[in-house]
Amino acid sequence: VAHHAGIDLQGKPVMIHDMAITENHSLIFDMPVTFSLERAMGGQSAFDWEPDNGTRIGILPRYGDGDSIRWFDVDTGYIFHVFNAWEEGDEIVLDACRSEHTSILGENDLGLDGELARMHRYRFNMRTGTVEEGRVDDTPMEFSRVNENYIGVKTRYGYASRFHPDRGLLFNGFVKTDRESDRIDVVELSDTQFNQENVFAPRVNARAEDDGYILGFVRDEATDQSECWVIDAQRFSDGPVAKVHMPKRVPYGFHAHWVPGQDGRRR
């Protein structure tokens, strides 16, 4: 641990699932998914959606103490996963998957559409203390990723999984985002195929941000088969360049990672 800072949150304890960093700052999400031990001991979920608890994002200097954090009130919502964040002059930019509300993969009476996250952009002005925010695209998506060699600096491309249009919280599409044009490309799966989180694997000696491959497991419920799909990120709309058959079923899961091998390559 290189640095530790205690941060006072408003209201009740909350679930913080992700955060973001820039060259000089850390971004902390204080959003209204509250935690209650009493609820859990009473047989209910420990987590609950309480919008009156407030929604704000704190920006902390990388090695600052808790008193140096600056809070920005934002529209009510929840962020499970970020794409990236970076600094542009007086502003800090954050791209993330944001939903209008969440039940933590459970059920509520607020409606499924608001449960599905979309790409959302925040611009925090550190000089004026103001924030601008808005939805980038209506495509429902989650598990946002970027080329990890670019975390904390300005990125053009992002990757995610698209929610199935008719199957709630299941995924059946690979997504690539282009922030220069705000274009969203989707590699579609069939109605019986479902994927999970995908990961970007840079090509050895890559020269461009999107010079690499998107890897992700795809399960076909009709054939009872699992495959690992490999998509050239620079030719994303062409679809997979390879489909690697898995000898056994790969269960649905959440997160994925691509780690470097001893030879300097990633695997």
Secondary structure, DSSP 8 states (H G I E B T S, - for coil): ---------SSS-B-----EE-SSEEEEEE-SEEE-HHHHHTTS-SEEE-GGG--EEEEEETT--GGG-EEEE--S-EEEEEEEEEEETTEEEEEEEEES---SSS--SS-SGGGS-EEEEEEEETTT--EEEEES----EEEEE--GGGTTS--SEEEEEEE-TTSTT-EEEEEEEETTTTEEEEEE--TTEEE---EEEE-TT--STT-EEEEEEEEETTTTEEEEEEEEGGGGGG-EEEEEE-SS-----S-----B-TTS-B-
